[in-house]
Amino acid sequence: MTALFIRAFVFAAASVLPLPIPPVSGRVVEGFRAPACLRCAGHRGVTFATAHGTGVTAVRSGVVTFVGEVAHQTYVVVEIAPQVLVTYGWFVPTPELQKGMAVNQGARLGVTGERFYLGVRVAGAYVDPLRYLGLAGVRLRGSGKVVVGQTPFAR
C-alpha cells in the first residue's frame, strides 16, 4: 500500500467524521514510531502516563471488534469508519463491553492503571494516532502537566 493512498484515505475519512475527543488525560511518554516492515520493531501507537483509575473514553463512535488479552495486556479495538480501527490498550474495560457492541463518542470504556496505549490502523497500516485523530496539539495545564487535546495549531 502506498503512502499516497493512506494519505488520501486519511483525508477522506477525516473530512466526514466528527471531531475526536481525547481518550484520557495524561502525558505522552512514548510516541509513535512506524515500523520499517510488517514485523519490524517500532511503537505502533502512543503510550500515556496516567493516574491510576483515569477514565478511558471513546474518541469517536464505532463498533467494538475485539475485547481481550494479547501478551497479558488488555486491548479493545473499535472500528470508527470502514477500515479505520482504534486500539485502546493497557486498561481495565467496563464489564459490559463486548464484541459487536456499538459505542458512542465519549462513552466510558474503562479505567487505566499507570499507563495507557492508543493506536490507529487505516486499511491495515499503522498511522500516528494523535495526528490521524487530530489530537496532536498539546497544551499545558496547571504546573507543567502536558495534556493531550485539540488546539488551533494541531495538524
Beta strands, then each sheet from edge to edge (+ up, - down):
strand 1: 27-30
strand 2: 45-49
strand 3: 55-57
strand 4: 62-70
strand 5: 73-81
strand 6: 84-93
strand 7: 102-103
strand 8: 108-122
strand 9: 125-127
strand 10: 138-141
strand 11: 145-148
sheet 1: 1+ 2- 8+ 3-
sheet 2: 1+ 2- 8+ 6- 5+ 4- 7+
sheet 3: 1+ 2- 8+ 9-
sheet 4: 10+ 11-
end
